[in-house]
């Protein structure tokens, strides 16, 4: 009896969402480049972000994302690089405002270094990471848009230790592949 109380609302919500997703308009492909700010483990870092979004299968889209950030804390220079890919969904009309959500997985590489008497001492590591978030594109011309996006980054630093934080990016999007 209790199973039906939970199952029916969940099934109803799933069916209600399925119709708009099935009727989603193909977005073509877009290329994004812009400024990015990341705050990971309470340390702010400035950098850049580039990404590619493309039609994949039905309402699913593919996303490829790369970012690099640099900063310092207590005399230590901190640099990071993320290379991620995964699925997402874009909502909206071609040539109009487009919203997107996505979940990406890939590589997180960071480097910590200090300089002592003109000698650079550094340590770097590479590991698995997950990036989840979304954003919005505001049209400014037929093939150009302004993008604002936010993501949450999680990655496994070493045994039992996790590193996570937020990344915000803003920049320009070039849309190609499908004419409006």
N, C-alpha and C positions, 0 to 999 in steps of 0.2 A: 504494500500500500504506500509506504513512504517513497519507494523507488519511483512510482508514478508522479508524485508531487515534484520531484526534482527532474525527472527525465522529460516530461512534457514541456515545461518552460524552456529547458535547454534545447530540445528539438525544435520548438517553435522559433526561438531566437536564431538558431542555425539556418532554418529555412527562410526566415525573414532577411537574413544577410546574404543568402545564396543568390537570390534574384538580382539585386544590384550588382553583385560581383560578376555574375554570368553575363550581364548586359554591359559590363565595363568597356569603355572605348579604348582601342589600342592607342598607345602613346608614342610609338616609334622609339627612337633612341635619343638620349641627351648626354651632353658632356658638361660637367661642372668643374669649375676652378675657383678657389677663393681663399680667404683668410680663415684661420682656425685657432681657437683657444682651447686648450685642454687643462683640466685640473684633476690630476691623478695623485692620490695619496697626499692631498692638501698642498700640492706644489703646482703653481700655475706655469704654463708653458705656452708660448706663442708659436705659430707655425702656418702651414699651408695644407690644403686639402684638395684633391682631385678625385673625380668619380665619374662613372659611366653607368647609365640606366638604360635597359633595353627590354623590349617585349620578349617573353619567354614562352609561356604556355597558358592559354586562356587568360584568366585574370592575374596569373603570376608573372612577375617581372624579375629580371636578373639585375643585380647591382655589383659593381666592382668599385672598391674604394681604397685610396692610398692617402696617407697623411704623414707629415713629419712635424715634430715640435721640438723646441729647444728652450732651455731656461737654466736657472741655477738656484741652489739652496745651500746655505752655509759654506760657501766657497767651492762647492762641487758643481760642475757643469753636467746637466742632464739632457740627453737627446733621446728621442724615440721615433720609431718608424712603425706604421701599421699598414699591412697589406691584407685586405679582406674581400670576400665575395660571398654572395648568398642571395636568397629570394626575398621578395617584397611585393607590395601591391601599391599601384598608383591610382588615385581617384581624381576625376576631373575631365575636362574636355581639352582636346588638343588646341593649342593656341590660347587657352584660358588658364585660370588658376588650377594648379595641380597639387594635391596632397599625396604624401607617400609615407608608408611605414615599411620597415625592413629589419631583418635579422641576419647578420653577417658573421662569418667565422674566418680565421686565418692566422697570420703571423704577426706577432708583436716583437719588435727588436728594440732594446734600449741600451744606452751607453752612459756610464757615469765616469767622469774624469776630473782629475785635479792636476794643477801645474805646480811643481816644486822646483825652484831654481832652473827654470827653462826646460824642465823635463816633464813631459806629459805622461801621467800614469792613468790608465783607464781599464775599465772592466765592462764587458758587454755580454748580453745574453739574448737568446731568441726562444720564444715559447708560443704556445697556442693561446688565442684570444677570441672573445666574442664581443661584437659590437651591435647594439640594438637601439633603434630610435626611429626618427622620422623627420619630416620637414614639409615645407610649402614653397612652391614656385609661383611668383607673381609675374605675369607677362609684361614686357616693356616694348616688344616688337614681335613681328610674325615668328621669328626663329630665336628670339632672345628672351630670357626671363631672369629675375633676381631670385635667389634662393636663400632661405634661412633654415637651418637644420640643427637638430640636437641629438646626441647619441650618448649612450651609457657604455663604457668600456670595462670589461672584466677580463683579467688574465691571471694565469697561474704562475706566480713568481718562482717559488720552490716548494718543497714538501711542506704542506700545512699552511703556507702563506699565500695570500691573495692580494692582488693589486687592482684597484678599480677607481673609476672616476668618470667625470662628464666631459664631453667635447661639444663645443658649439662652433658652427661654421657659417659663413655668409659669403656670397659671391655671385658670379654670373653663370647662367646656363645657356648653352647653345643647343637648340633642338634640331634634329635632322632625321631623315629616314622615312617619315610619313608626312605628306603635305596636308595642312589643315583644310 
